Amino acid sequence: MLRTVTFDPSTVSVEFADGTRSRFHAIWLRDNALDPETRAPGNGQRLITIGDIPAKTTLSAAEVVGGALSVTFQPENKTVAFPADWLFAHRYDRDQSVEPGRVALGLTTWQNGFDAPSGDWAQVHSNPTAKRDWLAAVAEFGFAKLTGGPVEPEALLKVVDLFGYVHETNYGPYFEVRTEVNPTNLAYTGLGLQAHTDNPYRDPVPTLQVLYCLENSAEGGDSIVVDGFRAAQRLCQENPDGFALLAGHPARFEYKGADGVCLRARRPMIELSPDGELIGIRFNNRSSAPFVDVPFDKMEGYYAAYRQLAEIIDDPAMGVSFKLEPGESFIVDNTRVLHARLGYSGAGSRWLQGCYADKDGLLSTLAALEMAQPEAAE
Ligand code: FE2
């Protein structure tokens, strides 16, 4: 419900039932009109372009009608209504101060001691609430385990079937992670791997990765995950200038380990939205290419910040470690969470399968589940 409305030709000011006041511009309201000539009633898609709206759109009337805002636009002489709750949800006349390094609403960063969220294979396949909770953990924390799955090759594809589609690459629909003679990629040897995000040489990067364990009787080989957003936040606190250097200059990444493949990307290690929100981390020592987009007089500072970020990522206080058992898997948001592996010995065997998938599909499945179960979505 709206209490009061005042207006002039260019703006309208409303007071909501809770006392909140917000202003809206005439041009913004016209663009977002909810009438069937502006928005398709079925799918909600906008039917007009910005060019269809008169540049000199003004308000000739604004009043409360049935608790909603009714406005009349000129020169179209068009009257439309905006429900109060819609206006409240879309108000922009509010404190929008920007704090660099903040995370999006709904994300929670974590470090060592974090109780890793986990779903159960049978539950997430049969119970929509369990599936929603598991997907919500991936959305909030960028990481979740799944336990109790079958010990059979390609089971990881069934994990992806729960929320979307496999993102196929030059490595195929999925890839094997096990010891090989003459490895073409260090991930396939018994060496430990520093925490990294996968495939930073792609643009865009694969946004989700699933790693599924089929055998793990070798000594060691524990998995470690690190919240890259938490690491970036720590860097921002400890060295704001270094944070700005990593966020403000592109790094370079490259992979040309196989015939016919030469992938290159020019993207920052810490990617921010234009208003300073963390949107991505790219960190991978194996595929870093020479950095050539940092001015000469900033290169030493850039390297110091790069080293400091690496030290934060390697800090045992940051990582959550666990050993996957056969039939267990985990999913990471590859734009945010780094994964690592401790070295393992040749005794016994370790066999994982990995694949990529798209986060937007997971978030879409989650949002649809939350709409279907609104009482539990808080
Ligand atoms: Fe990896």
Residues whose N, C-alpha, C, O or C-beta is under 5 A from the ligand:
A	BS01	FE2	D198
